Amino acid sequence: MNRQKLGFKIKQQIKALGIAALFMGAAILFFACEKNNLEEIKAFSSAEDLPVLEASDFETIDTDSGVIRYELKAPKLLQFETEKDSYSEFPEGVELTEYDANKKIIFSITANYAKQFLEEEKWEAKNNVIAINAQGDTLKTEHLIYEEKEGKIYTEEFVRIIRPDQTYTGVGFESDQALGNWKIKDLKGTVFVSSKNTEKTEDNISQENDSGNDADTQSGQKKIEFN
């Protein structure tokens, strides 16, 4: 089971609400014909920048055998239908949480703005994006893309990875959807890690970045510098 089921469920709910909204809109236009001229109605009905659905305090869950596995919350949801694309917009932020069978949080992500492209099965999060995995690793960035079909998240922007024993910063990032296997393309700054963690640290650095220099310290830590 993966996050694709959640995206599908949200899509189903939005489409159901959207159909109801469209019927209501058609009725309003029908009864308004006697009071509005044809040009005004045409201008109103062709406006692509108007949402077909708007909801406040939107919440949805996905369950497995009666157990909640995914939960999505958003202060505001806007649904748009255009000739080219259908998408959901969360202009006031979104919070997505994944649980295991014991109701323990294993992954969460929040952002001040997000957009879900329904047909492409893709999410885009912007502004103060924070993702946390089951191990407590925290990703912070200003822009993040999640490909549901591929099961991966990535960005070309500046990122900060905060772990219990070290912090990394850099530009460009790619990971699986649970933030369990990640890489920073261009690591920046200086990182101090325990010697036993050095191998794992280097595994998380893209081979494209070869500017690092190692030096042992008297405290039993290893210093890795990146330019």
C-alpha positions as CSV (number, residue, x, y, z in Angstrom):
1,M,0.0,0.0,0.0
2,N,1.3,3.4,-0.8
3,R,0.3,7.0,-1.1
4,Q,-1.2,6.5,-4.5
5,K,-4.4,5.2,-2.8
6,L,-4.7,8.4,-0.8
7,G,-4.4,10.5,-4.0
8,F,-7.0,8.4,-5.7
9,K,-9.4,8.7,-2.8
10,I,-9.0,12.5,-2.7
11,K,-9.6,12.6,-6.4
12,Q,-12.8,10.6,-6.0
13,Q,-14.1,12.8,-3.2
14,I,-13.3,16.0,-5.1
15,K,-14.9,14.8,-8.3
16,A,-18.1,13.8,-6.4
17,L,-18.3,17.3,-4.8
18,G,-17.4,18.9,-8.1
19,I,-20.3,17.2,-9.9
20,A,-22.7,18.5,-7.3
21,A,-21.2,22.0,-7.6
22,L,-21.5,22.0,-11.4
23,F,-25.2,21.0,-11.2
24,M,-25.8,23.8,-8.7
25,G,-24.0,26.3,-10.9
26,A,-26.0,25.2,-14.0
27,A,-29.3,25.8,-12.0
28,I,-28.1,29.2,-11.0
29,L,-27.2,30.2,-14.5
30,F,-30.6,28.9,-15.8
31,F,-32.7,31.0,-13.5
32,A,-30.4,34.0,-14.0
33,C,-30.9,34.1,-17.7
34,E,-34.0,36.3,-17.4
35,K,-32.0,38.9,-15.5
36,N,-28.7,38.8,-17.3
37,N,-27.8,39.4,-20.9
38,L,-26.1,36.8,-23.0
39,E,-22.7,38.5,-23.0
40,E,-22.6,38.6,-19.2
41,I,-23.4,34.9,-18.9
42,K,-20.8,34.0,-21.5
43,A,-18.1,36.0,-19.6
44,F,-19.0,34.4,-16.4
45,S,-19.1,30.8,-17.7
46,S,-15.8,31.1,-19.6
47,A,-13.7,32.3,-16.6
48,E,-11.1,29.6,-16.1
49,D,-9.7,31.3,-13.0
50,L,-12.7,30.5,-10.9
51,P,-12.8,27.2,-8.9
52,V,-15.6,24.7,-9.5
53,L,-15.4,23.8,-5.9
54,E,-14.3,25.5,-2.7
55,A,-14.2,23.8,0.8
56,S,-13.0,24.9,4.2
57,D,-11.4,22.8,6.9
58,F,-11.0,19.9,4.4
59,E,-10.1,16.5,5.9
60,T,-9.8,13.0,4.4
61,I,-8.5,9.7,5.6
62,D,-7.5,6.4,4.0
63,T,-7.9,3.2,5.9
64,D,-6.7,-0.4,5.7
65,S,-8.7,-3.0,7.5
66,G,-10.3,-0.3,9.6
67,V,-7.0,1.2,10.6
68,I,-6.2,4.8,9.5
69,R,-3.1,4.8,7.4
70,Y,-3.1,8.3,5.8
71,E,-4.7,11.5,6.9
72,L,-4.8,14.8,5.0
73,K,-5.9,18.2,6.5
74,A,-6.1,21.6,4.8
75,P,-7.7,24.9,6.0
76,K,-8.9,25.5,2.4
77,L,-9.3,23.5,-0.8
78,L,-10.0,24.9,-4.2
79,Q,-10.8,22.6,-7.2
80,F,-10.1,23.8,-10.7
81,E,-11.2,22.2,-14.0
82,T,-9.7,23.5,-17.2
83,E,-9.4,22.3,-20.8
84,K,-5.8,21.4,-20.2
85,D,-5.7,20.1,-16.6
86,S,-7.6,19.4,-13.4
87,Y,-5.9,20.2,-10.1
88,S,-6.6,20.9,-6.5
89,E,-5.0,23.8,-4.7
90,F,-4.4,24.3,-1.0
91,P,-3.6,28.0,-0.8
92,E,-3.5,28.1,3.0
93,G,-1.3,25.1,3.5
94,V,-1.7,21.3,3.9
95,E,-0.7,18.6,6.3
96,L,-0.3,14.9,5.3
97,T,0.4,12.2,7.8
98,E,1.2,8.5,7.3
99,Y,0.6,5.9,10.1
100,D,1.7,2.3,10.5
101,A,-0.7,-0.5,11.7
102,N,-0.1,0.5,15.3
103,K,-1.2,4.1,14.6
104,K,2.4,5.4,15.0
105,I,3.4,8.3,12.7
106,I,6.0,7.1,10.2
107,F,6.0,10.0,7.8
108,S,4.5,13.6,7.8
109,I,4.8,16.6,5.6
110,T,3.5,20.1,5.9
111,A,3.7,23.2,3.6
112,N,2.2,26.6,3.5
113,Y,1.0,26.0,-0.1
114,A,0.4,22.9,-2.1
115,K,-1.1,21.8,-5.4
116,Q,-2.3,18.3,-6.5
117,F,-2.4,17.6,-10.3
118,L,-5.1,14.9,-10.5
119,E,-4.4,13.4,-13.9
120,E,-0.6,13.5,-13.5
121,E,-0.8,12.1,-10.0
122,K,1.8,14.7,-8.9
123,W,2.0,17.0,-5.9
124,E,3.9,20.3,-5.6
125,A,4.6,21.9,-2.2
126,K,6.0,25.3,-1.6
127,N,6.9,27.7,1.2
128,N,8.2,26.3,4.5
129,V,8.0,22.7,3.4
130,I,8.9,20.3,6.3
131,A,9.0,16.5,6.0
132,I,9.8,14.1,8.8
133,N,10.4,10.4,8.6
134,A,10.0,7.6,11.2
135,Q,13.7,7.9,12.3
136,G,13.2,11.6,13.1
137,D,15.1,12.9,10.1
138,T,13.7,16.3,9.1
139,L,13.8,17.8,5.6
140,K,13.3,21.6,5.2
141,T,13.1,23.3,1.9
142,E,11.0,25.9,0.0
143,H,9.9,23.7,-2.9
144,L,9.3,20.0,-3.2
145,I,7.8,17.7,-5.9
146,Y,6.2,14.4,-5.1
147,E,5.6,11.9,-8.0
148,E,3.0,9.4,-6.9
149,K,3.6,6.9,-9.8
150,E,7.3,6.9,-9.3
151,G,7.1,7.0,-5.5
152,K,9.8,9.7,-5.2
153,I,10.2,13.3,-3.9
154,Y,12.7,15.8,-5.2
155,T,13.7,19.4,-5.5
156,E,16.4,21.5,-7.2
157,E,16.3,24.1,-4.5
158,F,18.3,24.6,-1.3
159,V,17.6,21.9,1.4
160,R,18.5,21.2,5.0
161,I,18.5,17.7,6.4
162,I,18.4,17.6,10.2
163,R,19.2,14.3,11.8
164,P,19.7,13.4,15.5
165,D,23.5,13.4,15.2
166,Q,24.2,15.8,12.3
167,T,22.8,18.4,9.9
168,Y,23.4,18.7,6.1
169,T,22.7,21.5,3.8
170,G,22.9,21.7,0.0
171,V,21.2,22.3,-3.3
172,G,19.2,19.6,-5.1
173,F,17.6,16.6,-3.4
174,E,16.0,13.2,-4.2
175,S,14.5,10.5,-2.1
176,D,11.9,7.8,-1.9
177,Q,8.4,8.9,-0.8
178,A,9.0,7.9,2.9
179,L,12.3,9.9,3.1
180,G,14.1,6.6,3.9
181,N,16.8,6.7,1.2
182,W,17.9,10.2,0.2
183,K,20.7,12.0,-1.6
184,I,21.8,15.6,-1.7
185,K,23.2,16.5,-5.1
186,D,25.5,19.4,-4.1
187,L,26.3,19.3,-0.4
188,K,27.4,22.7,1.1
189,G,29.2,23.6,4.3
190,T,31.0,21.6,6.9
191,V,29.5,18.5,8.6
192,F,30.8,16.7,11.7
193,V,29.7,13.1,12.1
194,S,30.7,10.2,14.3
195,S,33.2,7.8,12.7
196,K,30.6,5.0,12.7
197,N,28.2,7.2,10.7
198,T,30.7,8.2,8.0
199,E,29.9,5.4,5.6
200,K,26.1,6.2,5.8
201,T,26.8,9.9,5.4
202,E,28.9,9.4,2.2
203,D,26.2,7.1,0.8
204,N,23.7,10.0,1.1
205,I,26.0,12.3,-1.0
206,S,25.5,12.2,-4.7
207,Q,28.6,11.1,-6.7
208,E,28.2,14.3,-8.7
209,N,29.7,16.1,-5.7
210,D,33.4,15.3,-5.4
211,S,34.6,18.5,-3.7
212,G,34.6,17.0,-0.2
213,N,37.8,16.7,1.9
214,D,38.0,14.5,5.0
215,A,40.0,15.1,8.2
216,D,40.0,13.1,11.5
217,T,39.5,15.1,14.7
218,Q,40.7,14.3,18.2
219,S,37.1,14.0,19.4
220,G,36.6,10.8,17.5
221,Q,34.5,12.6,14.9
222,K,35.2,13.0,11.2
223,K,35.0,16.4,9.5
224,I,33.7,16.5,6.0
225,E,34.0,19.8,4.2
226,F,32.1,20.8,1.0
227,N,32.5,23.9,-1.1
